Amino acid sequence: MTGRRDELGANVAAGRLLALLVGLLLFGDYLALTASRALTGSPGNWILVTGVLQAPILALALLAGEVRARLPWTLVLGYLGLCAIGLGHAAIEWGTGNELAEYPAQKLAALLLLLGPALACGMLVGASPALPGARTMPWLMAPLLLTVAIALATDPRLLTIAHYAEPPVFFGFLVMPAHQPLAFCLAKAGLLSFALDQQAESPRTLRLLRLGFTGAMLGLVLLTGARSYALAFAVALAAQSFASGRRLGIALVGAAVGIALFQAYASDLVQERFDPAQILESLAYREREQAWQSAWTAFLDHPLAGAGAGGFARAAGFYGRVYPHNLVLEVAVEFGLVGLCCLAAMLAAPVLGLWQRWRQRSAPAVAGVFALGLLVFALGGALAVGDLLRNHFLMFALGMAATALQVQSGAAPARTLAAPQPVPALAAGAGP
């Protein structure tokens, strides 16, 4: 009996630590900037922190027995296909006596050592009976929201500082991310709040507070001036509302809060960034349009299996980190039509899960609603911002959505779309 109690206690402890680490990965990643500044004197790279956190999350999820889902094989096979293409190109380079340049080597290493663990980590988190880390969001986001509130009270333009400028520091040590990473952090918190708001048994007052918080996050994302993330956030909220079977009209209340916040604090520069006429004439859009055209031309040169990791940079005549700012075009250029099929296979896993739920009139639980929103948001952002390295979180979202949305055979649905029923509360051991 004592051994059994010790085993249960170890599982509970592992579950609590798992929730803390998942919370840090989802909502506390911005703290890496502060930690790096304290240790090295300059803000660091979030990618390294993500890689460090993923290994213990995988180990603890297995130790705590949090895996309760079938393996989405289309997702796994699609990822393995991308790895095979990347390694094949590298083998050809090495076989001909050439060495990979720094960026292609980094990208290939990230594909194997960062994106793969992110995919596995997402699958394990999505397979958990409750959403680990949900309870950690408020206090992990508190320092960031405090700095944002100070910025609004002193100079709202601090929210729009670009990534290549010196980020603002508060209280002498707390670094606030630049506008795009800041929008990314705020949107994730808003997506979780909106997912929790879909619980039918929540008190009405609490649901209104969550809806207001989501609207405030939307307003703050707009104030960062990050257009791609703002649009992706809005579409992700609509997807969450559809998947949970709630009326989209109630979400407009939260949208009104966000728009009111934007109108109250937006500078002329930020308002111009969201002017449709200005967007098409902006330097950022024209540079992306040129990059997209170059990517299409490079894809036509190697349509079947692509040009390998870093192929777009080589085609453009660069040797550094240069990419087309579009995930589909990036995969097309570097992995070809075969790579696009692999990407489609990966996306098929969560789509099939959502289709099965729609056919059975079964709405997903909180973890599924959040995972869907995170996937739509990450995918929307990846179509206009960054490369595979920067968008590594898309792999986490893909894995999480694939397992959280799939219908378990022989399991009763949490609630149906036609007649909402209470969903199980978060497990007692889900938070720290």
PyMOL commands that set and color helices and strands:
alter all, ss='L'
color gray80, all
select helices_A, chain A and resi 2-27+31-40+46-63+73-95+102-126+134-154+156-160+179-196+204-224+227-243+248-265+268-273+276-281+283-301+311-315+327-359+366-382+393-405
alter helices_A, ss='H'
color red, helices_A
select strands_A, chain A and resi 169-170+174-175+362-363+415-416
alter strands_A, ss='S'
color yellow, strands_A
deselect
rebuild
show_as cartoon
